[in-house]
Amino acid sequence: MEYVNLNNRVKMPILGYGVYQVSNDECERCVLDAIDVGYRAIDTAQAYGNEEAVGSAIAKCGLPREELFLTTKIWISNGGQEKAAASIDESLKKLGTDYIDLMLIHQPFNDYYGTYRAMEDAYKAGKLRAIGVSNFYPDRFIDLCKFVEIKPAVNQIETHVFQQQKTAHSYLEKYGVQHESWGPFAEGRKDFFGNLVLNQIGEKYGKSAAQTALRFLIQSNVVVIPKSTHKERMAQNLDVFDFVLNAGDMAAISALDEGESLFFSHYDPDTVEMLTGLAR
Ligand SMILES: NC(=O)c1ccc[n+]([C@@H]2O[C@H](COP(=O)([O-])OP(=O)(O)OC[C@H]3O[C@@H](n4cnc5c(N)ncnc54)[C@H](OP(=O)(O)O)[C@@H]3O)[C@@H](O)[C@H]2O)c1
């Protein structure tokens, strides 16, 4: 495993396992499988409804807590200092742990400054080892960086070969904040796994399109958290540290960037209505 050093010197695995859309029933088995094949970082969220299942898997896996890196996220409905503080304690309880390695604000909506202050307090109290945000586009990200006491360590944003977030990445670098990808395979959209460029480049190294795409992000200094419910795919997605894409490969994959979301834009009022509507 390779690691990145966050801006508060906490070490974070560059590759972890995401559990979005993994049902509560299946989640414990999936996390145990992921840990068994070698994952040490798990990404969940209050909104995924599976923090308890992640908690029971980490209790059963037999590894010391300090060998694992747990990320969860505060949902919009828990926005504001008081509610967010209570929700941090609730997440700790559900995950069955005394501390969370990385807590993110899931979406830049509701009173996210209050939410951020609650995270700063919990960070100072030792409940959170690092704090950050998710889905903060450059405008809101810069504003937040300017007015908080503890700089965010991470921004987790949609990032894959078709939406590489080149502008956002440059601002994250400028402010010393780690870029983390969600949806590194774009959830399979646009025939992701059949993509000709990814398959042709991967073939040279005996790797799949999925592995080539993850390697591209890792070599671009982006943390990745691919999701799969299949153990053999979990293992495949982790097996990306024994090859290096050359400059020509990187340029060819870089050219796949369309610079637009394959999901939704937070600048679109309909998206904002949809997401904030989910929090009611
Ligand atoms: N912060 C946010 O707002 C946000 C939003 C979305 C996601 N996330 C995080 O990012 C993580 C990853 O994103 P995601 O789950 O949306 O999607 P993703 O990782 O881009 O794609 C997952 C899809 O790819 C398939 N897959 C995985 N490995 C494969 C392989 N080697 N070959 C072929 N198919 C493969 C999976 O199918 P099977 O499961 O059937 O194998 C699943 O359909 C999430 O789990 C979550 O932790 C965060």
The ligand as an ORCA input file, in Angstrom:
! r2SCAN-3c Opt
* xyz 0 1
  N     -18.904     11.963     -1.471
  C     -19.838     11.613     -2.327
  O     -20.804     12.380     -2.595
  C     -19.764     10.269     -2.985
  C     -20.569      9.976     -4.103
  C     -20.444      8.727     -4.707
  C     -19.519      7.812     -4.211
  N     -18.737      8.115     -3.106
  C     -17.729      7.172     -2.555
  O     -16.913      6.690     -3.639
  C     -16.981      5.254     -3.674
  C     -16.808      4.744     -5.092
  O     -17.761      5.310     -5.971
  P     -19.054      4.541     -6.487
  O     -19.366      3.431     -5.555
  O     -20.101      5.559     -6.701
  O     -18.691      3.972     -7.899
  P     -17.387      3.368     -8.648
  O     -16.400      2.863     -7.644
  O     -16.958      4.361     -9.656
  O     -18.016      2.158     -9.463
  C     -18.619      1.065     -8.854
  C     -19.173      0.174     -9.955
  O     -18.100     -0.445    -10.685
  C     -18.242     -1.864    -10.666
  N     -16.880     -2.418    -10.570
  C     -16.006     -2.271     -9.542
  N     -14.817     -2.827     -9.837
  C     -14.939     -3.355    -11.071
  C     -14.043     -4.054    -11.910
  N     -12.777     -4.303    -11.541
  N     -14.485     -4.466    -13.138
  C     -15.770     -4.194    -13.530
  N     -16.667     -3.555    -12.756
  C     -16.250     -3.113    -11.550
  C     -19.093     -2.159     -9.445
  O     -19.834     -3.342     -9.619
  P     -19.891     -4.529     -8.517
  O     -20.115     -3.894     -7.158
  O     -21.049     -5.340     -8.991
  O     -18.578     -5.235     -8.612
  C     -20.023     -0.951     -9.412
  O     -21.096     -1.135    -10.325
  C     -18.359      4.969     -3.061
  O     -18.548      3.629     -2.697
  C     -18.389      5.943     -1.914
  O     -17.617      5.457     -0.832
  C     -18.858      9.334     -2.506
*
